[in-house]
Amino acid sequence: MNLLNAIKTVRLFKKQEELIPLKTKWSQQLDPNHVLEDYPRPQMKRDNYINLNGFYHYAINQQKEIPHLFQGEILVPFSPESQLSQVQKQLLPGYYLWYERVLPPLTKENGHYLLHFGAVDQIADIYINHQHVFHHVGGYLPFQIDITNHLNHQHDILTIRVTDDSDTSYHAKGKQRLKRGGMYYTAQSGIWQSVWLEWVGETYIEDVKITPDYDHDQIHVKVILNHEYHQDIQFQINQQVPVLMQASYNIIDVTLPIENKISWDVNSPYLYKLYVSIQDDKVECYFAMRCFSIEKDDQQIPRICLNHQPIFMNGVLDQGYWPDGLYTAPTDEALIYDIETMKSLGFNMIRKHIKIEPARWYYHCDRLGMIVWQDMINGGEAYHTWFVTWMPSLLSWTKKHISDKHLRLLARKDAHGREEWIKECELTIEHLSHFPCISTWVLFNEGWGQFATEKITQYVRQLDPTRLIDSASGWFDQKCGDFRSEHHYFDEPKIISDPRAFVLSECGGYACPIEKHISVHQVYGYQNYTSIQELTQAYETLYQKTINPLIEKGLCACVYTQLSDIEEEVNGLLTYDRKICKIIQKERNH
C-alpha cells in the first residue's frame, strides 16, 4: 500500500479554482450552421432526416410558463455550461432552462413526423405550438415523440423546458457535481445530444433487434411495427437474395441463416448489413457475428473469450468529457480520434465510464474493432465519501466483506430512486444492445448507489444473456456476475482464486500535468510525474512488472485510468484538449 499517495488524494477544504478555458482543434473549426450533421441513428437508418441542431432562443428563469422574451441564443446540442453553447451559464436546481425555435416547413399530409432527442439532462417537457405534448425524466437516454397531430404545417414552433437537480437528488447523475473538484466534474444540463426529425409512412418500423447466434451460423431478428401489419415483410442481408415472409402482427420474429460466416473481432471488425422493408417503410441496419463468453483454459483458469478464443481485454477508462463541449464532442471526427488513438496505443477495449454516448460513438467502435464495457449511470442520494472511497482505498479488506444491504451508507434510502435506476438500467440495455462492440454491462462502480446487486444481476442476465456482467466494479463484491472485479491504485494486485474471471477494472491513474494544456494549477491524480518521459517509463513499468506477469496467473482484463485529463484530474493518456499524447508511442506487447 502506497499510503502517502493515497492520502494525497484526500481533499478537505480545498478552494475551487476557476477553470482555464481550453479548446480542441475540432471546436476551433466548428461551423455553427452545420453542427453534428452525421446521421444520428446508424443502427437503423432511413433515407430522410432533418437535423434540428443549431441556434435556439433560450432563457433561464424560475417561471413555469413559456417566457414571452428570451435572453439570447444557445447552440444546440451543447449544454449551457459549455463553451460551445455560447452561453456558459450554470442551470441550478429550482430554475428552468427554456429553448425555442421555428421548425422547418413540414409539408407532408400523410404519415407521421417523429421528433427525436438523443439526450436531455435531466427532466424535459416538450411543447409544439405552445401545447404540452411530452414529459421525459432521465438525462442519458434517447426519446422520440410523434408530433404529427400537433402540427399546423405553416409556422410550427418547438419549445423545450428543462430542469436539472444535478447531484442534489437521487436521479442518475454520473460524475457531475455542482461543486466540482478532484474526480468529480462540472455539472452540465439541457440538450446535449442531437435533436432531429424524420417522416415515416402510416405503418412504420419502430425498432429492429438483431441477435447473432454465433455457434449456429444464424441471426434472430425481431421487428417491431407501430401497429398490426398483414402484408409481406422483406429481409435482405448484404446483397443476398431477399427473404419474404407474411406478417400478421406488429411484432415479427424471424431466424435467418448466415452462410460462410465472417466473424467480427478487434483486428477484423466485419459488419453485415440487413435491410428490412415493408410497404411504407425501409430501414438499413447492421450486425456482427461474434460471441463473448467465459471459458476455462488448460489450467482450469476462467478466461474471457471472443468467438471462443481467449482474449486479454486491454482497456482504458473513458469518461467522455470535453473541455469545450463537456458531455458533447464538438464533431464526429473528435469521437473517432479518441477511439483510433487508443487503438494505436495498444488498447482493444474501452470502459465507457458512468456515461452513455451518442449512438455514433458505439457505431465507430463497431466498425473500428474496439470492444466496450458499458457502465450503468450511477444515482442515489449524497455519497458518504468516507465509506465508499476512503475506507476501501485504505483498508482493502473492507472491499470484500461489506453487504449491499446498508442502504443509508450506500446512498439508496429512497425507494423511488431505486425503482427509477432499475428502469433506466433496463432502458439502457434495450437501447445499446444493438451494438456488437459491447461485451459487458457494468452495473455498479465503487458502491455508488449500489443495492440488490445479486437480484439485479439475475435480472440483467434475463434481459441480455448474450453479454458478460461486471456486477460490482471496484469493491463491495457480492459474489455474483462474471468477474471478480477490483480496483488497485495504491497497492499491488494479486490474483485471488475465484470461479469467476479476475479483472482489474481500474488501475494506474498516473498524473502528469502539461503546462498550457491544463484547466487548473492545483491538479489531482494518484501518482505524480513531471515529464512525458517519466510518465511513459512508469506506465511501461506498470505493464511489464505488474500487469503482464499476472496474465499467465489468471488476469483476464485490465482498465487503465484514463483516456484523457478532465478538469483538475490530470491522469489522462491525452491532455484534456486532446492536443498532446502523454505516452511516447512505440511497439508494445500489451
C-alpha positions as CSV (number, residue, x, y, z in Angstrom):
1,M,0.0,0.0,0.0
2,N,1.4,3.4,-1.0
3,L,-0.2,5.2,1.9
4,L,1.4,8.6,1.0
5,N,-0.1,8.7,-2.5
6,A,-3.5,7.6,-1.1
7,I,-3.5,10.4,1.5
8,K,-2.6,13.0,-1.1
9,T,-5.9,12.3,-2.9
10,V,-8.0,13.2,0.2
11,R,-9.3,16.8,-0.5
12,L,-10.5,18.7,2.5
13,F,-11.5,22.4,2.5
14,K,-9.9,23.0,-0.9
15,K,-10.7,26.3,-2.6
16,Q,-12.1,25.9,-6.1
17,E,-10.0,27.4,-8.9
18,E,-11.7,29.0,-11.9
19,L,-11.2,26.8,-14.9
20,I,-8.7,27.9,-17.6
21,P,-10.6,27.7,-20.9
22,L,-9.2,25.0,-23.3
23,K,-10.3,24.2,-26.8
24,T,-9.9,21.2,-29.0
25,K,-8.9,21.6,-32.7
26,W,-12.4,20.5,-33.7
27,S,-14.2,23.3,-31.9
28,Q,-11.9,25.8,-33.4
29,Q,-13.1,24.6,-36.8
30,L,-16.8,24.2,-35.9
31,D,-19.3,25.8,-38.2
32,P,-22.4,26.7,-36.1
33,N,-24.6,26.4,-39.2
34,H,-23.5,22.7,-39.6
35,V,-23.4,21.1,-36.2
36,L,-23.1,17.3,-35.8
37,E,-24.9,16.6,-39.1
38,D,-24.0,12.9,-39.5
39,Y,-27.0,10.5,-39.3
40,P,-27.6,10.1,-35.6
41,R,-29.0,6.6,-35.5
42,P,-26.6,4.4,-37.6
43,Q,-28.1,1.2,-36.3
44,M,-31.4,1.9,-38.1
45,K,-31.1,4.3,-41.0
46,R,-33.8,5.8,-43.2
47,D,-33.2,7.9,-46.3
48,N,-34.8,11.0,-44.8
49,Y,-33.6,13.0,-41.9
50,I,-33.9,16.7,-40.8
51,N,-31.2,17.9,-38.4
52,L,-32.5,20.3,-35.8
53,N,-29.1,21.2,-34.3
54,G,-28.2,24.8,-34.4
55,F,-29.2,28.1,-32.7
56,Y,-32.3,28.2,-30.5
57,H,-33.6,31.1,-28.4
58,Y,-33.0,30.4,-24.7
59,A,-33.9,31.7,-21.3
60,I,-33.0,30.6,-17.7
61,N,-35.6,31.7,-15.1
62,Q,-37.8,30.5,-12.3
63,Q,-41.1,30.7,-14.3
64,K,-43.0,27.5,-15.2
65,E,-44.8,29.2,-18.1
66,I,-43.3,29.7,-21.6
67,P,-41.5,33.1,-21.5
68,H,-42.5,35.9,-23.7
69,L,-39.0,37.1,-24.0
70,F,-35.8,35.1,-24.4
71,Q,-32.3,36.1,-23.2
72,G,-30.2,35.1,-26.2
73,E,-29.2,32.2,-28.4
74,I,-27.8,28.8,-27.5
75,L,-26.0,26.5,-29.9
76,V,-27.7,23.0,-29.6
77,P,-26.7,20.3,-28.8
78,F,-24.2,21.9,-26.4
79,S,-25.2,22.3,-22.7
80,P,-25.4,25.9,-21.5
81,E,-22.5,25.3,-19.1
82,S,-20.2,24.6,-22.1
83,Q,-18.1,27.0,-24.1
84,L,-19.5,25.7,-27.4
85,S,-23.1,26.6,-26.4
86,Q,-22.0,30.3,-26.4
87,V,-23.9,30.7,-23.1
88,Q,-21.6,29.4,-20.3
89,K,-24.2,29.6,-17.5
90,Q,-24.9,27.0,-14.8
91,L,-28.5,25.7,-14.6
92,L,-29.2,25.4,-10.9
93,P,-31.9,23.3,-9.1
94,G,-35.2,25.2,-8.9
95,Y,-34.5,27.1,-12.3
96,Y,-35.9,26.4,-15.7
97,L,-34.0,26.3,-18.9
98,W,-36.1,27.2,-22.0
99,Y,-35.4,26.5,-25.6
100,E,-37.4,27.7,-28.6
101,R,-37.1,27.6,-32.4
102,V,-39.3,27.5,-35.5
103,L,-39.4,24.2,-37.2
104,P,-38.6,23.9,-41.0
105,P,-41.6,23.6,-43.3
106,L,-43.2,20.2,-42.7
107,T,-45.5,19.8,-45.7
108,K,-46.3,16.0,-45.9
109,E,-50.0,15.5,-45.0
110,N,-50.0,11.7,-44.6
111,G,-47.8,9.6,-42.4
112,H,-46.0,10.6,-39.2
113,Y,-43.4,13.2,-38.1
114,L,-41.2,11.7,-35.4
115,L,-39.2,14.2,-33.2
116,H,-36.1,12.7,-31.7
117,F,-33.9,13.8,-28.7
118,G,-30.6,12.0,-28.2
119,A,-30.4,13.0,-24.6
120,V,-31.7,15.9,-22.4
121,D,-30.4,16.3,-18.9
122,Q,-32.4,15.9,-16.7
123,I,-36.2,16.5,-16.9
124,A,-37.7,17.7,-20.1
125,D,-41.1,18.9,-21.2
126,I,-41.8,19.3,-24.9
127,Y,-44.2,21.8,-26.4
128,I,-45.4,22.1,-30.1
129,N,-47.1,25.4,-30.9
130,H,-47.1,26.1,-27.1
131,Q,-49.1,23.0,-26.4
132,H,-47.6,20.5,-24.0
133,V,-47.0,17.1,-25.8
134,F,-44.5,15.1,-23.8
135,H,-42.7,14.7,-20.4
136,H,-39.5,12.8,-20.0
137,V,-37.3,12.1,-16.9
138,G,-33.7,11.0,-17.3
139,G,-30.7,12.7,-18.6
140,Y,-28.9,10.0,-20.5
141,L,-31.3,8.1,-22.8
142,P,-33.0,9.0,-26.1
143,F,-36.7,9.5,-26.6
144,Q,-39.0,10.2,-29.5
145,I,-42.4,11.8,-29.9
146,D,-44.9,11.5,-32.7
147,I,-45.8,15.2,-33.2
148,T,-48.0,14.8,-36.3
149,N,-51.3,15.7,-34.7
150,H,-49.9,18.8,-33.1
151,L,-48.6,20.5,-36.3
152,N,-50.2,23.2,-38.3
153,H,-47.8,22.7,-41.2
154,Q,-47.3,26.5,-41.6
155,H,-45.3,28.1,-38.7
156,D,-44.7,25.3,-36.2
157,I,-42.8,26.2,-33.0
158,L,-40.8,23.8,-30.9
159,T,-40.3,24.7,-27.2
160,I,-38.4,22.7,-24.6
161,R,-38.4,23.3,-20.8
162,V,-35.7,21.6,-18.8
163,T,-35.0,21.3,-15.1
164,D,-31.9,19.6,-13.6
165,D,-31.5,18.7,-9.9
166,S,-27.9,17.5,-10.7
167,D,-26.3,15.9,-7.7
168,T,-29.0,17.2,-5.2
169,S,-31.4,14.3,-5.9
170,Y,-31.4,10.6,-6.4
171,H,-31.7,10.8,-10.2
172,A,-28.8,9.4,-12.4
173,K,-26.0,12.0,-12.4
174,G,-22.7,10.3,-13.3
175,K,-19.7,12.3,-12.4
176,Q,-21.5,15.7,-12.5
177,R,-21.2,17.9,-9.4
178,L,-22.4,21.5,-8.9
179,K,-19.3,21.9,-6.8
180,R,-16.8,20.2,-9.0
181,G,-13.3,19.0,-7.9
182,G,-11.0,16.1,-8.0
183,M,-12.7,13.1,-9.6
184,Y,-16.0,15.0,-10.0
185,Y,-16.6,17.4,-12.8
186,T,-18.7,20.4,-14.0
187,A,-22.4,19.6,-13.9
188,Q,-24.0,20.1,-17.3
189,S,-27.7,20.3,-18.2
190,G,-30.2,20.6,-21.0
191,I,-29.9,19.2,-24.6
192,W,-26.6,17.5,-25.1
193,Q,-27.2,15.1,-27.9
194,S,-28.6,15.7,-31.4
195,V,-32.2,16.8,-32.0
196,W,-33.7,15.6,-35.3
197,L,-36.9,14.8,-37.2
198,E,-37.9,12.1,-39.6
199,W,-41.0,11.4,-41.7
200,V,-42.4,7.9,-41.9
201,G,-45.5,6.3,-43.5
202,E,-48.7,5.3,-41.8
203,T,-47.2,1.9,-40.9
204,Y,-43.6,2.1,-40.0
205,I,-40.8,0.2,-38.3
206,E,-40.2,1.2,-34.7
207,D,-37.2,-1.0,-34.0
208,V,-35.2,-3.9,-35.3
209,K,-33.4,-6.2,-32.8
210,I,-30.7,-8.4,-34.2
211,T,-29.2,-11.1,-32.0
212,P,-26.4,-13.2,-33.5
213,D,-26.4,-16.9,-32.8
214,Y,-22.7,-17.4,-33.5
215,D,-22.5,-21.1,-32.8
216,H,-25.3,-22.0,-35.2
217,D,-24.4,-19.5,-38.0
218,Q,-27.7,-17.6,-37.9
219,I,-29.3,-14.4,-36.5
220,H,-32.6,-13.9,-34.7
221,V,-34.4,-10.8,-35.8
222,K,-37.3,-9.1,-34.1
223,V,-39.1,-6.3,-36.0
224,I,-41.4,-4.0,-34.1
225,L,-44.0,-2.0,-36.1
226,N,-46.2,0.8,-34.8
227,H,-49.4,-1.3,-35.4
228,E,-50.5,-4.6,-36.8
229,Y,-49.4,-5.4,-40.3
230,H,-50.8,-8.1,-42.6
231,Q,-48.6,-7.9,-45.7
232,D,-45.2,-9.1,-46.8
233,I,-42.1,-8.0,-44.9
234,Q,-38.7,-8.4,-46.7
235,F,-35.3,-9.1,-45.2
236,Q,-32.0,-8.8,-47.2
237,I,-28.5,-9.5,-45.8
238,N,-25.9,-7.5,-47.8
239,Q,-26.7,-8.1,-51.5
240,Q,-28.0,-11.6,-51.0
241,V,-31.4,-12.9,-52.3
242,P,-34.1,-11.3,-50.2
243,V,-36.3,-13.3,-47.9
244,L,-40.1,-12.6,-47.8
245,M,-42.5,-13.6,-45.1
246,Q,-46.1,-12.8,-44.3
247,A,-46.6,-10.6,-41.2
248,S,-49.7,-10.9,-39.1
249,Y,-49.0,-8.8,-36.0
250,N,-47.0,-5.7,-35.1
251,I,-44.0,-7.9,-33.9
252,I,-42.3,-10.2,-36.4
253,D,-39.7,-12.7,-35.3
254,V,-37.6,-14.5,-37.9
255,T,-34.3,-16.5,-37.9
256,L,-32.0,-16.0,-40.9
257,P,-29.1,-18.3,-41.8
258,I,-25.6,-16.8,-42.3
259,E,-23.7,-18.7,-44.9
260,N,-19.9,-18.7,-44.9
261,K,-19.8,-16.7,-41.7
262,I,-17.3,-13.9,-41.3
263,S,-16.5,-13.3,-37.7
264,W,-16.1,-9.9,-36.0
265,D,-13.0,-9.3,-33.9
266,V,-10.8,-6.4,-32.9
267,N,-8.4,-6.9,-35.9
268,S,-11.1,-7.6,-38.5
269,P,-14.3,-5.9,-37.4
270,Y,-16.6,-7.1,-40.2
271,L,-20.1,-5.7,-40.2
272,Y,-23.1,-7.2,-42.1
273,K,-25.9,-5.0,-43.5
274,L,-29.5,-6.0,-43.0
275,Y,-32.3,-4.3,-45.0
276,V,-35.8,-4.6,-43.6
277,S,-38.7,-3.4,-45.8
278,I,-42.5,-3.2,-45.6
279,Q,-44.9,-1.4,-47.9
280,D,-44.4,2.1,-46.5
281,D,-41.0,1.9,-44.9
282,K,-37.5,0.6,-45.3
283,V,-34.5,0.7,-42.9
284,E,-30.8,-0.2,-43.2
285,C,-29.4,-2.0,-40.1
286,Y,-26.2,-3.7,-39.4
287,F,-24.9,-6.6,-37.2
288,A,-21.8,-8.6,-36.5
289,M,-21.2,-12.3,-36.0
290,R,-19.4,-12.6,-32.6
291,C,-19.9,-14.0,-29.1
292,F,-18.4,-13.3,-25.7
293,S,-18.0,-16.0,-23.1
294,I,-16.1,-17.1,-20.0
295,E,-14.3,-20.4,-20.7
296,K,-11.6,-22.3,-18.7
297,D,-8.1,-22.8,-20.2
298,D,-5.9,-25.9,-19.9
299,Q,-5.0,-24.9,-16.3
300,Q,-8.8,-24.6,-15.5
301,I,-8.4,-20.8,-15.1
302,P,-11.5,-18.9,-16.3
303,R,-10.7,-16.7,-19.3
304,I,-12.7,-14.1,-21.3
305,C,-13.2,-15.4,-24.8
306,L,-14.2,-13.7,-28.1
307,N,-15.6,-16.2,-30.5
308,H,-14.4,-18.9,-28.1
309,Q,-10.8,-17.8,-28.3
310,P,-9.1,-16.4,-25.2
311,I,-8.6,-12.6,-25.4
312,F,-6.9,-10.4,-22.9
313,M,-9.0,-7.2,-22.8
314,N,-6.5,-4.4,-22.5
315,G,-8.8,-1.5,-21.7
316,V,-8.8,2.2,-20.9
317,L,-11.3,4.2,-18.8
318,D,-13.1,6.8,-20.9
319,Q,-15.4,9.3,-19.3
320,G,-16.3,11.2,-22.4
321,Y,-15.7,14.8,-21.2
322,W,-14.5,17.6,-23.5
323,P,-13.1,21.0,-22.4
324,D,-15.3,22.9,-24.9
325,G,-18.4,20.7,-25.1
326,L,-18.4,19.0,-21.7
327,Y,-20.6,15.8,-22.4
328,T,-20.8,16.6,-26.1
329,A,-17.9,16.1,-28.5
330,P,-17.5,19.0,-30.9
331,T,-17.6,16.8,-34.0
332,D,-17.9,13.2,-35.2
333,E,-14.2,13.3,-36.0
334,A,-13.4,14.0,-32.4
335,L,-15.1,10.8,-31.3
336,I,-13.2,8.9,-33.9
337,Y,-9.9,10.4,-32.8
338,D,-10.3,9.1,-29.3
339,I,-11.0,5.6,-30.4
340,E,-8.3,5.4,-33.0
341,T,-5.7,6.9,-30.7
342,M,-6.4,4.3,-28.0
343,K,-6.1,1.5,-30.6
344,S,-2.8,3.0,-31.7
345,L,-1.6,2.8,-28.0
346,G,-2.4,-1.0,-28.0
347,F,-5.8,-0.9,-26.3
348,N,-8.6,-3.2,-27.6
349,M,-11.3,-2.2,-25.1
350,I,-12.8,1.0,-23.7
351,R,-14.7,1.1,-20.5
352,K,-17.3,3.8,-21.0
353,H,-17.4,5.1,-17.5
354,I,-20.7,6.4,-16.0
355,K,-21.9,7.9,-19.3
356,I,-23.9,6.9,-22.3
357,E,-22.6,8.2,-25.6
358,P,-24.5,9.1,-28.8
359,A,-25.2,6.1,-31.0
360,R,-22.5,7.2,-33.4
361,W,-19.7,6.6,-30.8
362,Y,-20.8,2.9,-30.5
363,Y,-21.0,2.6,-34.3
364,H,-17.4,3.8,-34.6
365,C,-16.3,1.2,-32.0
366,D,-18.2,-1.4,-34.0
367,R,-16.6,-0.6,-37.3
368,L,-13.1,0.1,-35.9
369,G,-12.9,-3.0,-33.7
370,M,-13.0,-1.6,-30.2
371,I,-14.7,-3.7,-27.5
372,V,-16.8,-1.7,-25.0
373,W,-17.6,-2.3,-21.3
374,Q,-20.6,-0.1,-20.7
375,D,-21.3,1.3,-17.2
376,M,-24.8,2.0,-16.0
377,I,-25.3,5.6,-14.8
378,N,-25.0,5.9,-11.0
379,G,-27.6,7.7,-9.0
380,G,-28.7,7.9,-5.3
381,E,-28.5,10.4,-2.6
382,A,-25.3,12.3,-1.5
383,Y,-22.5,9.8,-1.2
384,H,-20.6,9.1,2.1
385,T,-17.1,9.5,0.8
386,W,-15.5,8.1,3.9
387,F,-17.5,4.8,3.3
388,V,-17.4,4.4,-0.5
389,T,-13.9,5.9,-1.2
390,W,-11.5,6.4,1.6
391,M,-12.2,3.3,3.7
392,P,-12.0,0.8,0.7
393,S,-8.8,2.5,-0.6
394,L,-7.0,2.4,2.8
395,L,-8.5,-0.8,4.3
396,S,-8.5,-3.2,1.4
397,W,-10.3,-6.0,3.4
398,T,-13.4,-3.9,3.5
399,K,-13.8,-4.2,-0.3
400,K,-14.8,-7.8,0.1
401,H,-16.8,-8.1,3.2
402,I,-19.5,-5.4,3.2
403,S,-23.1,-6.2,2.2
404,D,-25.0,-4.0,-0.2
405,K,-28.0,-4.0,2.3
406,H,-26.6,-0.9,4.0
407,L,-28.9,1.4,2.0
408,R,-28.2,4.5,4.0
409,L,-24.4,4.1,3.8
410,L,-24.7,3.4,0.0
411,A,-27.0,6.4,-0.6
412,R,-30.0,4.3,-1.6
413,K,-32.7,5.0,1.0
414,D,-35.3,6.3,-1.5
415,A,-37.4,3.5,-2.9
416,H,-38.5,5.7,-5.9
417,G,-34.8,6.2,-6.7
418,R,-34.1,2.5,-6.6
419,E,-37.1,1.8,-8.9
420,E,-36.0,4.6,-11.3
421,W,-32.5,3.2,-11.5
422,I,-33.7,-0.3,-12.4
423,K,-36.0,1.1,-15.1
424,E,-33.2,3.1,-16.6
425,C,-30.9,0.1,-16.5
426,E,-33.5,-1.8,-18.5
427,L,-33.8,1.0,-21.0
428,T,-30.1,1.3,-21.3
429,I,-29.8,-2.3,-22.3
430,E,-32.7,-2.0,-24.7
431,H,-31.1,1.0,-26.4
432,L,-27.5,-0.2,-26.5
433,S,-28.0,-3.9,-27.2
434,H,-28.0,-3.0,-30.9
435,F,-24.2,-2.5,-30.8
436,P,-21.9,-5.6,-31.3
437,C,-18.9,-3.9,-29.7
438,I,-20.5,-4.0,-26.2
439,S,-19.2,-7.1,-24.4
440,T,-20.0,-6.2,-20.8
441,W,-22.6,-4.4,-18.7
442,V,-21.0,-2.8,-15.6
443,L,-23.8,-2.4,-13.0
444,F,-22.3,-0.6,-10.1
445,N,-19.0,1.3,-9.5
446,E,-17.3,1.6,-6.1
447,G,-20.6,1.3,-4.2
448,W,-22.1,4.5,-5.6
449,G,-25.8,4.0,-5.1
450,Q,-25.3,0.2,-5.1
451,F,-28.2,-2.0,-3.9
452,A,-29.7,-5.5,-4.5
453,T,-26.7,-6.5,-6.6
454,E,-27.4,-10.2,-6.9
455,K,-31.1,-9.7,-7.8
456,I,-30.3,-7.0,-10.4
457,T,-27.5,-9.2,-11.9
458,Q,-30.0,-12.0,-12.4
459,Y,-32.5,-9.6,-14.0
460,V,-29.9,-8.2,-16.4
461,R,-28.9,-11.8,-17.3
462,Q,-32.6,-12.4,-18.3
463,L,-32.7,-9.1,-20.3
464,D,-29.5,-9.9,-22.2
465,P,-28.0,-13.4,-21.9
466,T,-25.5,-12.8,-24.7
467,R,-23.2,-10.4,-22.8
468,L,-21.0,-10.5,-19.7
469,I,-21.8,-8.8,-16.4
470,D,-19.4,-6.9,-14.1
471,S,-21.8,-6.6,-11.1
472,A,-19.7,-4.5,-8.8
473,S,-16.6,-2.8,-10.2
474,G,-14.0,-1.9,-7.6
475,W,-15.3,-3.1,-4.3
476,F,-18.3,-4.3,-2.3
477,D,-18.3,-7.5,-4.2
478,Q,-21.5,-9.6,-3.7
479,K,-20.0,-12.8,-5.3
480,C,-22.2,-12.6,-8.4
481,G,-21.7,-11.7,-12.0
482,D,-19.0,-13.0,-14.4
483,F,-16.0,-11.2,-12.8
484,R,-14.1,-10.7,-9.6
485,S,-13.6,-7.0,-10.4
486,E,-11.1,-5.0,-8.4
487,H,-9.5,-1.5,-8.4
488,H,-5.9,-1.1,-7.4
489,Y,-4.3,2.3,-7.4
490,F,-2.2,2.3,-4.2
491,D,-1.4,-1.4,-3.7
492,E,-0.1,-4.4,-5.7
493,P,-2.9,-6.5,-7.2
494,K,-2.9,-10.2,-6.6
495,I,-4.8,-13.0,-8.3
496,I,-7.3,-14.5,-5.9
497,S,-8.9,-17.9,-6.5
498,D,-12.5,-17.4,-7.7
499,P,-14.8,-19.3,-10.0
500,R,-15.2,-16.0,-11.9
501,A,-12.8,-14.3,-14.2
502,F,-10.4,-12.0,-12.4
503,V,-10.2,-8.4,-13.8
504,L,-8.6,-5.1,-12.8
505,S,-11.4,-2.9,-13.8
506,E,-9.4,0.2,-12.8
507,C,-5.7,0.8,-12.2
508,G,-2.9,3.3,-13.0
509,G,-4.2,6.8,-12.8
510,Y,-0.7,8.3,-13.1
511,A,-0.8,12.1,-13.2
512,C,1.3,14.4,-15.4
513,P,0.2,18.0,-15.9
514,I,1.3,19.6,-19.2
515,E,1.6,23.4,-19.0
516,K,-0.7,25.3,-21.3
517,H,-2.9,22.2,-21.6
518,I,-4.3,22.1,-18.0
519,S,-7.6,23.5,-16.7
520,V,-6.3,24.4,-13.2
521,H,-2.9,24.7,-11.5
522,Q,-3.7,22.6,-8.4
523,V,-4.2,19.3,-10.1
524,Y,-5.4,15.9,-9.0
525,G,-4.1,12.3,-9.6
526,Y,-2.9,9.2,-7.9
527,Q,0.9,9.3,-8.6
528,N,2.5,12.4,-10.0
529,Y,5.1,12.7,-12.7
530,T,6.8,15.9,-14.1
531,S,7.5,14.9,-17.7
532,I,6.2,12.7,-20.5
533,Q,9.4,10.7,-20.3
534,E,8.9,9.9,-16.6
535,L,5.2,9.1,-17.2
536,T,6.0,6.8,-20.1
537,Q,8.6,4.9,-18.1
538,A,6.1,4.5,-15.1
539,Y,3.4,3.4,-17.5
540,E,5.6,0.8,-19.2
541,T,6.8,-0.5,-15.8
542,L,3.3,-0.9,-14.6
543,Y,2.5,-3.2,-17.6
544,Q,5.9,-5.0,-17.7
545,K,6.3,-5.6,-13.9
546,T,2.7,-5.9,-12.7
547,I,0.1,-6.4,-15.4
548,N,1.8,-8.8,-17.9
549,P,3.0,-11.3,-15.2
550,L,-0.5,-11.5,-13.8
551,I,-2.0,-12.6,-17.2
552,E,-0.5,-16.0,-17.1
553,K,-1.8,-16.4,-13.5
554,G,-5.3,-15.6,-14.4
555,L,-5.7,-11.8,-15.1
556,C,-8.3,-11.5,-17.9
557,A,-8.7,-7.8,-18.3
558,C,-7.1,-4.5,-17.2
559,V,-8.6,-1.0,-17.4
560,Y,-6.1,1.9,-17.2
561,T,-7.3,5.2,-15.8
562,Q,-7.8,7.1,-18.1
563,L,-8.2,8.2,-21.7
564,S,-7.8,12.0,-21.1
565,D,-7.4,14.6,-18.4
566,I,-10.6,16.1,-17.2
567,E,-10.5,19.5,-15.4
568,E,-8.5,19.0,-12.2
569,E,-7.8,15.3,-12.8
570,V,-4.7,15.1,-15.0
571,N,-4.2,11.3,-15.1
572,G,-5.1,11.0,-18.8
573,L,-3.1,9.5,-21.6
574,L,-4.2,12.6,-23.6
575,T,-4.4,16.1,-22.4
576,Y,-7.9,17.5,-21.9
577,D,-7.7,19.4,-25.2
578,R,-6.6,16.2,-27.0
579,K,-3.6,18.1,-28.4
580,I,-0.8,16.0,-26.7
581,C,-0.5,12.3,-26.2
582,K,1.5,11.9,-22.9
583,I,2.8,8.4,-23.7
584,I,5.7,8.1,-26.1
585,Q,4.3,5.7,-28.7
586,K,6.3,2.7,-29.7
587,E,5.7,-1.0,-30.3
588,R,4.0,-2.6,-27.2
589,N,3.5,-6.1,-26.0
590,H,0.2,-5.4,-24.3
